[in-house]
Amino acid sequence: MRSLAPLLLALAALSPCACATAAPTAGASSAPVLRCGWFDNPTPGNAWLTDAQGRWLVGIQGGHQARGDWPDFSDDRWVSTNGHHGYGCACLRVVDDPRTHEIRRILRARARPLAACEHDPALRKRHPVADSAQR
């Protein structure tokens, strides 16, 4: 009886290799998404966006920083809690990493009236804490 090794090698060469055709790994989403919620910037270099899906890291001092511009808030759309730091309501078009809840890139950022987040049922229990000592 002949050896099956040459036949198995030929079949292996014709079949797709999992290592060469692996699906994209989990991580940063490739399609931009729109996230709207509380933009919290309590101290320099630290910022999060809290939407209906949870809290998304925008930047941490000395660590991760999303590329792109943060929203620009007018005085009537911003609550100061620590000097000029505080929070507001915003929508950001972003590329994020759903696994780590990090925003990787901000493509567009737009401030919204505070009432837009205050009246959103999904955000009512996710309101930023006004006193930074309570964080």
SULHULIN-V391548 format. One record per residue. N is the residue number from 1. PHI is phi as a letter, one per 20 degrees, with the letter a starting at -180 (* if undefined). D_LAST is the distance of its C-alpha to the last C-alpha in Angstrom with 1 decimal. Layout:
BEGIN
n=(N | N)
phi=(PHI | PHI)
d_last=(D_LAST | D_LAST)
END
This chain:
BEGIN
n=(1 | 2 | 3 | 4 | 5 | 6 | 7 | 8 | 9 | 10 | 11 | 12 | 13 | 14 | 15 | 16 | 17 | 18 | 19 | 20 | 21 | 22 | 23 | 24 | 25 | 26 | 27 | 28 | 29 | 30 | 31 | 32 | 33 | 34 | 35 | 36 | 37 | 38 | 39 | 40 | 41 | 42 | 43 | 44 | 45 | 46 | 47 | 48 | 49 | 50 | 51 | 52 | 53 | 54 | 55 | 56 | 57 | 58 | 59 | 60 | 61 | 62 | 63 | 64 | 65 | 66 | 67 | 68 | 69 | 70 | 71 | 72 | 73 | 74 | 75 | 76 | 77 | 78 | 79 | 80 | 81 | 82 | 83 | 84 | 85 | 86 | 87 | 88 | 89 | 90 | 91 | 92 | 93 | 94 | 95 | 96 | 97 | 98 | 99 | 100 | 101 | 102 | 103 | 104 | 105 | 106 | 107 | 108 | 109 | 110 | 111 | 112 | 113 | 114 | 115 | 116 | 117 | 118 | 119 | 120 | 121 | 122 | 123 | 124 | 125 | 126 | 127 | 128 | 129 | 130 | 131 | 132 | 133 | 134 | 135)
phi=(* | f | f | e | g | f | f | f | f | f | f | f | f | e | e | f | e | f | f | e | c | f | f | g | f | f | q | g | f | e | e | f | c | e | c | c | r | f | e | d | c | f | b | g | m | d | b | c | d | d | d | f | e | p | d | d | f | e | a | c | g | m | c | g | c | f | f | o | e | f | f | d | d | f | g | f | d | c | d | f | c | b | m | e | e | r | b | b | d | b | d | c | e | c | d | c | d | f | f | d | l | d | e | e | b | d | e | b | c | c | f | c | f | g | f | f | e | f | e | e | g | f | d | g | e | d | f | f | f | f | e | f | f | e | f)
d_last=(74.7 | 72.8 | 69.4 | 66.5 | 64.4 | 65.7 | 65.0 | 61.4 | 60.7 | 62.1 | 59.9 | 56.8 | 57.5 | 57.8 | 54.7 | 51.4 | 49.4 | 45.8 | 44.8 | 46.3 | 45.1 | 41.7 | 39.4 | 36.4 | 33.6 | 30.2 | 27.8 | 27.4 | 28.9 | 32.1 | 32.0 | 29.6 | 27.5 | 26.1 | 22.4 | 21.3 | 17.9 | 14.8 | 14.7 | 11.3 | 12.0 | 9.4 | 11.5 | 15.0 | 15.8 | 12.5 | 12.8 | 12.5 | 14.7 | 14.0 | 17.5 | 19.4 | 19.5 | 15.8 | 13.4 | 15.5 | 14.9 | 16.6 | 16.1 | 14.5 | 15.8 | 18.8 | 18.8 | 19.4 | 20.1 | 21.7 | 25.0 | 25.7 | 24.6 | 21.3 | 22.0 | 23.4 | 22.1 | 24.3 | 23.0 | 23.5 | 21.4 | 18.3 | 15.7 | 15.0 | 11.8 | 12.5 | 16.2 | 17.3 | 14.0 | 12.3 | 13.1 | 16.4 | 18.4 | 20.4 | 22.8 | 23.2 | 26.3 | 25.2 | 26.4 | 23.8 | 23.8 | 23.2 | 23.3 | 20.3 | 18.6 | 19.0 | 20.6 | 23.6 | 25.2 | 24.7 | 28.2 | 27.5 | 24.6 | 25.1 | 23.0 | 23.5 | 23.5 | 20.3 | 22.4 | 23.0 | 19.5 | 19.3 | 22.6 | 22.0 | 22.0 | 20.3 | 17.2 | 17.0 | 14.6 | 12.5 | 11.8 | 8.8 | 6.7 | 8.8 | 7.3 | 5.4 | 5.6 | 3.8 | 0.0)
END
